[in-house]
Amino acid sequence: MGSGAASQLSEAMNRLWEKFLPQMHERVGTLQSAAARLASGSALSTDEQNKAGADAHKLAGVLGTFGLNEGTELAREAEGLYGGALDPEPETAARLTAIAEQLRAIIAGRR
């Protein structure tokens, strides 16, 4: 690929990133809210748990598209945790909180 084509591809990817950035922030917000509820000792409804899992799944895909493999792995971990019988232990809530914070940082750090 020539440098002109590479530059055009890079510009197109940057435009896509900007287009999807609000959705990514919203999805990380869903993960943060769900983790905060769990950390407070509240259970998630089935719908809340399903939404968090679905948003984690979507984040895994979009972050992978942009080459943010660490973000993809973290989002997949969250998806797995939300997709199963959610462990009510404080360690699970702490891990989900940490994942959401790391995802937010990865998204903010993309240049």
Secondary structure by P-SEA (a helix, b strand, c coil): ccaaaaaaaaaaaaaaaaaaaaaaaaaaaaaaaaaaaaaacccccaaaaaaaaaaaaaaaaaaaaacaaaaaaaaaaaaaaaaccccccaaaaaaaaaaaaaaaaaaaacc
